Amino acid sequence: MTTPLAPGYTAFAGQRLLARGRLADVAVAVHAAAARAGDAELLVFDDRTGQQIDLHLGGDAQAVAERYRDLPAEAEAEPAGDPPHAEPAPRGRGRPRLGVTAREITLLPRHWDWLAAQPGGASVTLRKLIDQARKQGEAGMRQRLAREAAYRCLNALAGNAPGAEDATRALFAGDRAGFVQRLDAWPADVREYLLALAGDAFAVSATPAT
């Protein structure tokens, strides 16, 4: 079973895995490989998108590391919301609000009749339907992004490999078994990376609520 990738970057020397991890570390490894008189093409990919990254490798290893050092602000960013020391809003009497907002919606009589017949009533049913639709939408988005990431990387690393067209068809058809079969004869590092990128491309969609 292929282990999902943690967010980061991956470098290849030809079809051999060279480095994986933070961009600064990967850039230093690519800098060192470029200094050696090798003929292998050096490619760096963003693990989130499968897109190829162009690196500026001028200077020594320390200069390259400083150039691509991770920004602390990205890891320490505060989520949007109230300021840290904001005073809580005064709570009135009666039932707690629980984050529920009352708004008007317009439905046909048959819709109201159906909602009224559901366990918990109209409000509970509508919330469940909305949550289910959100989950399905998020799953579909993850599937599409994984498919696109694997496709980009496949074209760059193995676009001319035997079975590449068939592998692409299997990827976009959601045929995991076919995709794995086409990659079976490819170099191990390329195969494992593509399978990791494509992990969510073959995810089963959530079952609609009844």
Biotite code that builds the C-alpha atoms (Angstrom):
import biotite.structure as struc

atoms = struc.array([
    struc.Atom([0.000, 0.000, 0.000], chain_id="A", res_id=1, res_name="MET", atom_name="CA", element="C"),
    struc.Atom([1.384, 3.411, -0.977], chain_id="A", res_id=2, res_name="THR", atom_name="CA", element="C"),
    struc.Atom([1.873, 5.909, 1.856], chain_id="A", res_id=3, res_name="THR", atom_name="CA", element="C"),
    struc.Atom([0.266, 9.334, 1.191], chain_id="A", res_id=4, res_name="PRO", atom_name="CA", element="C"),
    struc.Atom([2.730, 12.169, 0.709], chain_id="A", res_id=5, res_name="LEU", atom_name="CA", element="C"),
    struc.Atom([3.236, 14.796, 3.374], chain_id="A", res_id=6, res_name="ALA", atom_name="CA", element="C"),
    struc.Atom([3.186, 18.344, 1.947], chain_id="A", res_id=7, res_name="PRO", atom_name="CA", element="C"),
    struc.Atom([6.601, 19.106, 0.513], chain_id="A", res_id=8, res_name="GLY", atom_name="CA", element="C"),
    struc.Atom([8.739, 18.739, -2.594], chain_id="A", res_id=9, res_name="TYR", atom_name="CA", element="C"),
    struc.Atom([10.339, 15.833, -4.446], chain_id="A", res_id=10, res_name="THR", atom_name="CA", element="C"),
    struc.Atom([13.368, 15.875, -6.744], chain_id="A", res_id=11, res_name="ALA", atom_name="CA", element="C"),
    struc.Atom([14.328, 13.309, -9.358], chain_id="A", res_id=12, res_name="PHE", atom_name="CA", element="C"),
    struc.Atom([17.595, 12.751, -11.169], chain_id="A", res_id=13, res_name="ALA", atom_name="CA", element="C"),
    struc.Atom([16.268, 11.205, -14.333], chain_id="A", res_id=14, res_name="GLY", atom_name="CA", element="C"),
    struc.Atom([13.904, 8.520, -13.047], chain_id="A", res_id=15, res_name="GLN", atom_name="CA", element="C"),
    struc.Atom([15.691, 8.046, -9.727], chain_id="A", res_id=16, res_name="ARG", atom_name="CA", element="C"),
    struc.Atom([14.431, 9.688, -6.540], chain_id="A", res_id=17, res_name="LEU", atom_name="CA", element="C"),
    struc.Atom([17.005, 12.253, -5.423], chain_id="A", res_id=18, res_name="LEU", atom_name="CA", element="C"),
    struc.Atom([15.451, 14.037, -2.434], chain_id="A", res_id=19, res_name="ALA", atom_name="CA", element="C"),
    struc.Atom([12.143, 14.699, -0.702], chain_id="A", res_id=20, res_name="ARG", atom_name="CA", element="C"),
    struc.Atom([11.107, 17.153, 1.997], chain_id="A", res_id=21, res_name="GLY", atom_name="CA", element="C"),
    struc.Atom([11.283, 20.899, 2.585], chain_id="A", res_id=22, res_name="ARG", atom_name="CA", element="C"),
    struc.Atom([12.103, 23.021, -0.439], chain_id="A", res_id=23, res_name="LEU", atom_name="CA", element="C"),
    struc.Atom([15.353, 24.299, 1.109], chain_id="A", res_id=24, res_name="ALA", atom_name="CA", element="C"),
    struc.Atom([16.624, 20.747, 1.699], chain_id="A", res_id=25, res_name="ASP", atom_name="CA", element="C"),
    struc.Atom([15.553, 19.567, -1.739], chain_id="A", res_id=26, res_name="VAL", atom_name="CA", element="C"),
    struc.Atom([17.168, 22.596, -3.376], chain_id="A", res_id=27, res_name="ALA", atom_name="CA", element="C"),
    struc.Atom([20.491, 21.868, -1.640], chain_id="A", res_id=28, res_name="VAL", atom_name="CA", element="C"),
    struc.Atom([20.370, 18.253, -2.859], chain_id="A", res_id=29, res_name="ALA", atom_name="CA", element="C"),
    struc.Atom([19.639, 19.403, -6.408], chain_id="A", res_id=30, res_name="VAL", atom_name="CA", element="C"),
    struc.Atom([22.456, 21.970, -6.162], chain_id="A", res_id=31, res_name="HIS", atom_name="CA", element="C"),
    struc.Atom([24.887, 19.210, -5.181], chain_id="A", res_id=32, res_name="ALA", atom_name="CA", element="C"),
    struc.Atom([23.661, 16.907, -7.946], chain_id="A", res_id=33, res_name="ALA", atom_name="CA", element="C"),
    struc.Atom([23.955, 19.676, -10.538], chain_id="A", res_id=34, res_name="ALA", atom_name="CA", element="C"),
    struc.Atom([27.572, 20.259, -9.503], chain_id="A", res_id=35, res_name="ALA", atom_name="CA", element="C"),
    struc.Atom([28.390, 16.672, -10.407], chain_id="A", res_id=36, res_name="ARG", atom_name="CA", element="C"),
    struc.Atom([28.964, 16.021, -14.086], chain_id="A", res_id=37, res_name="ALA", atom_name="CA", element="C"),
    struc.Atom([25.927, 13.810, -14.479], chain_id="A", res_id=38, res_name="GLY", atom_name="CA", element="C"),
    struc.Atom([23.747, 13.565, -17.565], chain_id="A", res_id=39, res_name="ASP", atom_name="CA", element="C"),
    struc.Atom([20.477, 12.864, -15.716], chain_id="A", res_id=40, res_name="ALA", atom_name="CA", element="C"),
    struc.Atom([17.828, 15.561, -15.978], chain_id="A", res_id=41, res_name="GLU", atom_name="CA", element="C"),
    struc.Atom([17.006, 17.132, -12.602], chain_id="A", res_id=42, res_name="LEU", atom_name="CA", element="C"),
    struc.Atom([13.304, 17.700, -11.980], chain_id="A", res_id=43, res_name="LEU", atom_name="CA", element="C"),
    struc.Atom([11.619, 19.080, -8.859], chain_id="A", res_id=44, res_name="VAL", atom_name="CA", element="C"),
    struc.Atom([7.897, 18.686, -8.142], chain_id="A", res_id=45, res_name="PHE", atom_name="CA", element="C"),
    struc.Atom([5.458, 20.259, -5.708], chain_id="A", res_id=46, res_name="ASP", atom_name="CA", element="C"),
    struc.Atom([3.879, 17.276, -3.925], chain_id="A", res_id=47, res_name="ASP", atom_name="CA", element="C"),
    struc.Atom([0.555, 19.096, -3.541], chain_id="A", res_id=48, res_name="ARG", atom_name="CA", element="C"),
    struc.Atom([0.020, 19.853, -7.225], chain_id="A", res_id=49, res_name="THR", atom_name="CA", element="C"),
    struc.Atom([2.465, 17.697, -9.190], chain_id="A", res_id=50, res_name="GLY", atom_name="CA", element="C"),
    struc.Atom([3.712, 20.852, -10.886], chain_id="A", res_id=51, res_name="GLN", atom_name="CA", element="C"),
    struc.Atom([7.350, 21.177, -11.855], chain_id="A", res_id=52, res_name="GLN", atom_name="CA", element="C"),
    struc.Atom([9.356, 23.775, -9.905], chain_id="A", res_id=53, res_name="ILE", atom_name="CA", element="C"),
    struc.Atom([12.230, 25.771, -11.394], chain_id="A", res_id=54, res_name="ASP", atom_name="CA", element="C"),
    struc.Atom([15.006, 26.458, -8.870], chain_id="A", res_id=55, res_name="LEU", atom_name="CA", element="C"),
    struc.Atom([17.617, 29.196, -8.900], chain_id="A", res_id=56, res_name="HIS", atom_name="CA", element="C"),
    struc.Atom([20.791, 27.359, -7.874], chain_id="A", res_id=57, res_name="LEU", atom_name="CA", element="C"),
    struc.Atom([23.319, 30.200, -8.068], chain_id="A", res_id=58, res_name="GLY", atom_name="CA", element="C"),
    struc.Atom([25.886, 30.471, -5.261], chain_id="A", res_id=59, res_name="GLY", atom_name="CA", element="C"),
    struc.Atom([27.037, 27.860, -2.774], chain_id="A", res_id=60, res_name="ASP", atom_name="CA", element="C"),
    struc.Atom([24.897, 25.376, -0.841], chain_id="A", res_id=61, res_name="ALA", atom_name="CA", element="C"),
    struc.Atom([24.360, 27.798, 2.047], chain_id="A", res_id=62, res_name="GLN", atom_name="CA", element="C"),
    struc.Atom([23.131, 30.505, -0.316], chain_id="A", res_id=63, res_name="ALA", atom_name="CA", element="C"),
    struc.Atom([20.703, 28.061, -1.921], chain_id="A", res_id=64, res_name="VAL", atom_name="CA", element="C"),
    struc.Atom([19.424, 26.919, 1.483], chain_id="A", res_id=65, res_name="ALA", atom_name="CA", element="C"),
    struc.Atom([18.845, 30.518, 2.589], chain_id="A", res_id=66, res_name="GLU", atom_name="CA", element="C"),
    struc.Atom([17.091, 31.329, -0.672], chain_id="A", res_id=67, res_name="ARG", atom_name="CA", element="C"),
    struc.Atom([14.520, 28.572, -0.201], chain_id="A", res_id=68, res_name="TYR", atom_name="CA", element="C"),
    struc.Atom([14.250, 28.485, 3.566], chain_id="A", res_id=69, res_name="ARG", atom_name="CA", element="C"),
    struc.Atom([10.658, 27.981, 4.712], chain_id="A", res_id=70, res_name="ASP", atom_name="CA", element="C"),
    struc.Atom([8.955, 31.141, 5.900], chain_id="A", res_id=71, res_name="LEU", atom_name="CA", element="C"),
    struc.Atom([7.962, 30.891, 9.614], chain_id="A", res_id=72, res_name="PRO", atom_name="CA", element="C"),
    struc.Atom([4.882, 33.012, 8.931], chain_id="A", res_id=73, res_name="ALA", atom_name="CA", element="C"),
    struc.Atom([3.372, 30.230, 6.813], chain_id="A", res_id=74, res_name="GLU", atom_name="CA", element="C"),
    struc.Atom([3.507, 27.753, 9.693], chain_id="A", res_id=75, res_name="ALA", atom_name="CA", element="C"),
    struc.Atom([2.519, 30.232, 12.391], chain_id="A", res_id=76, res_name="GLU", atom_name="CA", element="C"),
    struc.Atom([-0.326, 31.997, 10.616], chain_id="A", res_id=77, res_name="ALA", atom_name="CA", element="C"),
    struc.Atom([-3.311, 32.565, 12.853], chain_id="A", res_id=78, res_name="GLU", atom_name="CA", element="C"),
    struc.Atom([-6.687, 31.353, 11.596], chain_id="A", res_id=79, res_name="PRO", atom_name="CA", element="C"),
    struc.Atom([-9.112, 34.085, 10.640], chain_id="A", res_id=80, res_name="ALA", atom_name="CA", element="C"),
    struc.Atom([-11.499, 35.052, 13.381], chain_id="A", res_id=81, res_name="GLY", atom_name="CA", element="C"),
    struc.Atom([-11.793, 37.354, 16.361], chain_id="A", res_id=82, res_name="ASP", atom_name="CA", element="C"),
    struc.Atom([-8.687, 39.219, 17.580], chain_id="A", res_id=83, res_name="PRO", atom_name="CA", element="C"),
    struc.Atom([-6.771, 37.346, 20.340], chain_id="A", res_id=84, res_name="PRO", atom_name="CA", element="C"),
    struc.Atom([-8.058, 39.604, 23.128], chain_id="A", res_id=85, res_name="HIS", atom_name="CA", element="C"),
    struc.Atom([-11.523, 40.338, 21.804], chain_id="A", res_id=86, res_name="ALA", atom_name="CA", element="C"),
    struc.Atom([-14.194, 40.586, 24.478], chain_id="A", res_id=87, res_name="GLU", atom_name="CA", element="C"),
    struc.Atom([-16.918, 37.916, 24.184], chain_id="A", res_id=88, res_name="PRO", atom_name="CA", element="C"),
    struc.Atom([-20.285, 39.239, 23.091], chain_id="A", res_id=89, res_name="ALA", atom_name="CA", element="C"),
    struc.Atom([-22.807, 39.443, 25.941], chain_id="A", res_id=90, res_name="PRO", atom_name="CA", element="C"),
    struc.Atom([-25.186, 36.497, 26.023], chain_id="A", res_id=91, res_name="ARG", atom_name="CA", element="C"),
    struc.Atom([-28.868, 37.172, 26.348], chain_id="A", res_id=92, res_name="GLY", atom_name="CA", element="C"),
    struc.Atom([-31.450, 35.145, 28.191], chain_id="A", res_id=93, res_name="ARG", atom_name="CA", element="C"),
    struc.Atom([-33.057, 32.002, 26.836], chain_id="A", res_id=94, res_name="GLY", atom_name="CA", element="C"),
    struc.Atom([-31.647, 29.082, 24.876], chain_id="A", res_id=95, res_name="ARG", atom_name="CA", element="C"),
    struc.Atom([-27.996, 29.244, 23.721], chain_id="A", res_id=96, res_name="PRO", atom_name="CA", element="C"),
    struc.Atom([-27.631, 30.099, 20.035], chain_id="A", res_id=97, res_name="ARG", atom_name="CA", element="C"),
    struc.Atom([-25.126, 27.288, 19.268], chain_id="A", res_id=98, res_name="LEU", atom_name="CA", element="C"),
    struc.Atom([-24.021, 29.153, 16.151], chain_id="A", res_id=99, res_name="GLY", atom_name="CA", element="C"),
    struc.Atom([-27.420, 28.751, 14.472], chain_id="A", res_id=100, res_name="VAL", atom_name="CA", element="C"),
    struc.Atom([-28.592, 31.620, 12.260], chain_id="A", res_id=101, res_name="THR", atom_name="CA", element="C"),
    struc.Atom([-32.244, 32.063, 11.352], chain_id="A", res_id=102, res_name="ALA", atom_name="CA", element="C"),
    struc.Atom([-32.941, 33.029, 7.725], chain_id="A", res_id=103, res_name="ARG", atom_name="CA", element="C"),
    struc.Atom([-35.860, 32.696, 5.359], chain_id="A", res_id=104, res_name="GLU", atom_name="CA", element="C"),
    struc.Atom([-35.891, 30.136, 2.539], chain_id="A", res_id=105, res_name="ILE", atom_name="CA", element="C"),
    struc.Atom([-38.507, 29.648, -0.175], chain_id="A", res_id=106, res_name="THR", atom_name="CA", element="C"),
    struc.Atom([-39.661, 26.147, -1.132], chain_id="A", res_id=107, res_name="LEU", atom_name="CA", element="C"),
    struc.Atom([-42.577, 24.604, -2.967], chain_id="A", res_id=108, res_name="LEU", atom_name="CA", element="C"),
    struc.Atom([-45.347, 23.006, -0.870], chain_id="A", res_id=109, res_name="PRO", atom_name="CA", element="C"),
    struc.Atom([-44.212, 19.478, -1.775], chain_id="A", res_id=110, res_name="ARG", atom_name="CA", element="C"),
    struc.Atom([-40.724, 20.319, -0.476], chain_id="A", res_id=111, res_name="HIS", atom_name="CA", element="C"),
    struc.Atom([-42.128, 21.534, 2.841], chain_id="A", res_id=112, res_name="TRP", atom_name="CA", element="C"),
    struc.Atom([-44.309, 18.417, 3.086], chain_id="A", res_id=113, res_name="ASP", atom_name="CA", element="C"),
    struc.Atom([-41.295, 16.157, 2.526], chain_id="A", res_id=114, res_name="TRP", atom_name="CA", element="C"),
    struc.Atom([-39.157, 18.044, 5.047], chain_id="A", res_id=115, res_name="LEU", atom_name="CA", element="C"),
    struc.Atom([-41.884, 17.963, 7.663], chain_id="A", res_id=116, res_name="ALA", atom_name="CA", element="C"),
    struc.Atom([-42.107, 14.173, 7.359], chain_id="A", res_id=117, res_name="ALA", atom_name="CA", element="C"),
    struc.Atom([-38.391, 13.650, 8.064], chain_id="A", res_id=118, res_name="GLN", atom_name="CA", element="C"),
    struc.Atom([-37.138, 12.703, 11.552], chain_id="A", res_id=119, res_name="PRO", atom_name="CA", element="C"),
    struc.Atom([-36.136, 15.832, 13.427], chain_id="A", res_id=120, res_name="GLY", atom_name="CA", element="C"),
    struc.Atom([-38.121, 18.191, 11.249], chain_id="A", res_id=121, res_name="GLY", atom_name="CA", element="C"),
    struc.Atom([-37.187, 20.618, 8.476], chain_id="A", res_id=122, res_name="ALA", atom_name="CA", element="C"),
    struc.Atom([-34.212, 22.382, 10.089], chain_id="A", res_id=123, res_name="SER", atom_name="CA", element="C"),
    struc.Atom([-32.394, 19.205, 11.129], chain_id="A", res_id=124, res_name="VAL", atom_name="CA", element="C"),
    struc.Atom([-32.979, 17.600, 7.725], chain_id="A", res_id=125, res_name="THR", atom_name="CA", element="C"),
    struc.Atom([-31.736, 20.650, 5.826], chain_id="A", res_id=126, res_name="LEU", atom_name="CA", element="C"),
    struc.Atom([-28.562, 20.796, 7.917], chain_id="A", res_id=127, res_name="ARG", atom_name="CA", element="C"),
    struc.Atom([-27.893, 17.098, 7.263], chain_id="A", res_id=128, res_name="LYS", atom_name="CA", element="C"),
    struc.Atom([-28.448, 17.510, 3.524], chain_id="A", res_id=129, res_name="LEU", atom_name="CA", element="C"),
    struc.Atom([-26.121, 20.510, 3.365], chain_id="A", res_id=130, res_name="ILE", atom_name="CA", element="C"),
    struc.Atom([-23.388, 18.745, 5.341], chain_id="A", res_id=131, res_name="ASP", atom_name="CA", element="C"),
    struc.Atom([-23.673, 15.712, 3.063], chain_id="A", res_id=132, res_name="GLN", atom_name="CA", element="C"),
    struc.Atom([-23.431, 17.880, -0.060], chain_id="A", res_id=133, res_name="ALA", atom_name="CA", element="C"),
    struc.Atom([-20.362, 19.635, 1.351], chain_id="A", res_id=134, res_name="ARG", atom_name="CA", element="C"),
    struc.Atom([-18.634, 16.316, 2.058], chain_id="A", res_id=135, res_name="LYS", atom_name="CA", element="C"),
    struc.Atom([-19.364, 15.064, -1.441], chain_id="A", res_id=136, res_name="GLN", atom_name="CA", element="C"),
    struc.Atom([-18.072, 18.316, -2.944], chain_id="A", res_id=137, res_name="GLY", atom_name="CA", element="C"),
    struc.Atom([-14.850, 18.177, -0.924], chain_id="A", res_id=138, res_name="GLU", atom_name="CA", element="C"),
    struc.Atom([-14.274, 14.540, -1.889], chain_id="A", res_id=139, res_name="ALA", atom_name="CA", element="C"),
    struc.Atom([-14.804, 15.392, -5.539], chain_id="A", res_id=140, res_name="GLY", atom_name="CA", element="C"),
    struc.Atom([-12.368, 18.295, -5.287], chain_id="A", res_id=141, res_name="MET", atom_name="CA", element="C"),
    struc.Atom([-9.675, 16.098, -3.700], chain_id="A", res_id=142, res_name="ARG", atom_name="CA", element="C"),
    struc.Atom([-10.203, 13.500, -6.402], chain_id="A", res_id=143, res_name="GLN", atom_name="CA", element="C"),
    struc.Atom([-9.854, 16.055, -9.205], chain_id="A", res_id=144, res_name="ARG", atom_name="CA", element="C"),
    struc.Atom([-6.735, 17.676, -7.719], chain_id="A", res_id=145, res_name="LEU", atom_name="CA", element="C"),
    struc.Atom([-5.042, 14.296, -7.183], chain_id="A", res_id=146, res_name="ALA", atom_name="CA", element="C"),
    struc.Atom([-5.837, 13.271, -10.741], chain_id="A", res_id=147, res_name="ARG", atom_name="CA", element="C"),
    struc.Atom([-4.383, 16.496, -12.139], chain_id="A", res_id=148, res_name="GLU", atom_name="CA", element="C"),
    struc.Atom([-1.256, 16.245, -9.958], chain_id="A", res_id=149, res_name="ALA", atom_name="CA", element="C"),
    struc.Atom([-0.555, 12.683, -11.076], chain_id="A", res_id=150, res_name="ALA", atom_name="CA", element="C"),
    struc.Atom([-1.181, 13.604, -14.714], chain_id="A", res_id=151, res_name="TYR", atom_name="CA", element="C"),
    struc.Atom([1.265, 16.526, -14.640], chain_id="A", res_id=152, res_name="ARG", atom_name="CA", element="C"),
    struc.Atom([3.981, 14.444, -13.033], chain_id="A", res_id=153, res_name="CYS", atom_name="CA", element="C"),
    struc.Atom([3.368, 11.459, -15.295], chain_id="A", res_id=154, res_name="LEU", atom_name="CA", element="C"),
    struc.Atom([3.831, 13.637, -18.373], chain_id="A", res_id=155, res_name="ASN", atom_name="CA", element="C"),
    struc.Atom([7.085, 15.094, -17.052], chain_id="A", res_id=156, res_name="ALA", atom_name="CA", element="C"),
    struc.Atom([8.652, 11.906, -15.693], chain_id="A", res_id=157, res_name="LEU", atom_name="CA", element="C"),
    struc.Atom([7.261, 9.173, -17.919], chain_id="A", res_id=158, res_name="ALA", atom_name="CA", element="C"),
    struc.Atom([5.428, 10.760, -20.826], chain_id="A", res_id=159, res_name="GLY", atom_name="CA", element="C"),
    struc.Atom([7.303, 8.562, -23.303], chain_id="A", res_id=160, res_name="ASN", atom_name="CA", element="C"),
    struc.Atom([7.308, 5.394, -21.198], chain_id="A", res_id=161, res_name="ALA", atom_name="CA", element="C"),
    struc.Atom([5.601, 2.245, -22.524], chain_id="A", res_id=162, res_name="PRO", atom_name="CA", element="C"),
    struc.Atom([1.942, 2.280, -21.523], chain_id="A", res_id=163, res_name="GLY", atom_name="CA", element="C"),
    struc.Atom([1.882, 5.999, -20.638], chain_id="A", res_id=164, res_name="ALA", atom_name="CA", element="C"),
    struc.Atom([-1.238, 6.668, -22.717], chain_id="A", res_id=165, res_name="GLU", atom_name="CA", element="C"),
    struc.Atom([-3.038, 3.686, -21.234], chain_id="A", res_id=166, res_name="ASP", atom_name="CA", element="C"),
    struc.Atom([-1.998, 4.763, -17.735], chain_id="A", res_id=167, res_name="ALA", atom_name="CA", element="C"),
    struc.Atom([-3.421, 8.228, -18.394], chain_id="A", res_id=168, res_name="THR", atom_name="CA", element="C"),
    struc.Atom([-6.718, 6.758, -19.601], chain_id="A", res_id=169, res_name="ARG", atom_name="CA", element="C"),
    struc.Atom([-6.947, 4.567, -16.504], chain_id="A", res_id=170, res_name="ALA", atom_name="CA", element="C"),
    struc.Atom([-6.184, 7.560, -14.273], chain_id="A", res_id=171, res_name="LEU", atom_name="CA", element="C"),
    struc.Atom([-8.995, 9.684, -15.696], chain_id="A", res_id=172, res_name="PHE", atom_name="CA", element="C"),
    struc.Atom([-11.375, 6.723, -15.815], chain_id="A", res_id=173, res_name="ALA", atom_name="CA", element="C"),
    struc.Atom([-10.881, 6.129, -12.087], chain_id="A", res_id=174, res_name="GLY", atom_name="CA", element="C"),
    struc.Atom([-9.518, 2.648, -12.844], chain_id="A", res_id=175, res_name="ASP", atom_name="CA", element="C"),
    struc.Atom([-6.986, 2.131, -10.059], chain_id="A", res_id=176, res_name="ARG", atom_name="CA", element="C"),
    struc.Atom([-6.233, -1.484, -10.973], chain_id="A", res_id=177, res_name="ALA", atom_name="CA", element="C"),
    struc.Atom([-5.564, -0.506, -14.580], chain_id="A", res_id=178, res_name="GLY", atom_name="CA", element="C"),
    struc.Atom([-3.383, 2.413, -13.516], chain_id="A", res_id=179, res_name="PHE", atom_name="CA", element="C"),
    struc.Atom([-1.296, 0.234, -11.201], chain_id="A", res_id=180, res_name="VAL", atom_name="CA", element="C"),
    struc.Atom([-0.949, -2.424, -13.890], chain_id="A", res_id=181, res_name="GLN", atom_name="CA", element="C"),
    struc.Atom([0.371, 0.075, -16.475], chain_id="A", res_id=182, res_name="ARG", atom_name="CA", element="C"),
    struc.Atom([2.939, 1.392, -13.982], chain_id="A", res_id=183, res_name="LEU", atom_name="CA", element="C"),
    struc.Atom([4.143, -2.036, -12.914], chain_id="A", res_id=184, res_name="ASP", atom_name="CA", element="C"),
    struc.Atom([7.114, -2.176, -15.313], chain_id="A", res_id=185, res_name="ALA", atom_name="CA", element="C"),
    struc.Atom([8.214, 1.428, -14.705], chain_id="A", res_id=186, res_name="TRP", atom_name="CA", element="C"),
    struc.Atom([11.169, 2.391, -12.450], chain_id="A", res_id=187, res_name="PRO", atom_name="CA", element="C"),
    struc.Atom([10.239, 1.859, -8.793], chain_id="A", res_id=188, res_name="ALA", atom_name="CA", element="C"),
    struc.Atom([10.807, 5.472, -7.700], chain_id="A", res_id=189, res_name="ASP", atom_name="CA", element="C"),
    struc.Atom([8.621, 6.854, -10.486], chain_id="A", res_id=190, res_name="VAL", atom_name="CA", element="C"),
    struc.Atom([5.914, 4.263, -9.857], chain_id="A", res_id=191, res_name="ARG", atom_name="CA", element="C"),
    struc.Atom([5.749, 4.883, -6.106], chain_id="A", res_id=192, res_name="GLU", atom_name="CA", element="C"),
    struc.Atom([5.674, 8.657, -6.507], chain_id="A", res_id=193, res_name="TYR", atom_name="CA", element="C"),
    struc.Atom([2.888, 8.576, -9.086], chain_id="A", res_id=194, res_name="LEU", atom_name="CA", element="C"),
    struc.Atom([0.837, 6.181, -6.959], chain_id="A", res_id=195, res_name="LEU", atom_name="CA", element="C"),
    struc.Atom([1.242, 8.476, -3.953], chain_id="A", res_id=196, res_name="ALA", atom_name="CA", element="C"),
    struc.Atom([0.191, 11.546, -5.955], chain_id="A", res_id=197, res_name="LEU", atom_name="CA", element="C"),
    struc.Atom([-2.802, 9.698, -7.398], chain_id="A", res_id=198, res_name="ALA", atom_name="CA", element="C"),
    struc.Atom([-4.011, 8.312, -4.060], chain_id="A", res_id=199, res_name="GLY", atom_name="CA", element="C"),
    struc.Atom([-7.203, 10.383, -3.817], chain_id="A", res_id=200, res_name="ASP", atom_name="CA", element="C"),
    struc.Atom([-7.880, 10.118, -7.559], chain_id="A", res_id=201, res_name="ALA", atom_name="CA", element="C"),
    struc.Atom([-9.437, 6.709, -6.995], chain_id="A", res_id=202, res_name="PHE", atom_name="CA", element="C"),
    struc.Atom([-11.297, 7.518, -3.772], chain_id="A", res_id=203, res_name="ALA", atom_name="CA", element="C"),
    struc.Atom([-14.847, 6.223, -3.524], chain_id="A", res_id=204, res_name="VAL", atom_name="CA", element="C"),
    struc.Atom([-17.427, 8.985, -3.384], chain_id="A", res_id=205, res_name="SER", atom_name="CA", element="C"),
    struc.Atom([-19.502, 9.322, -0.247], chain_id="A", res_id=206, res_name="ALA", atom_name="CA", element="C"),
    struc.Atom([-22.870, 7.580, -0.300], chain_id="A", res_id=207, res_name="THR", atom_name="CA", element="C"),
    struc.Atom([-25.764, 10.044, -0.393], chain_id="A", res_id=208, res_name="PRO", atom_name="CA", element="C"),
    struc.Atom([-27.925, 10.220, 2.714], chain_id="A", res_id=209, res_name="ALA", atom_name="CA", element="C"),
    struc.Atom([-31.280, 8.533, 2.633], chain_id="A", res_id=210, res_name="THR", atom_name="CA", element="C"),
])
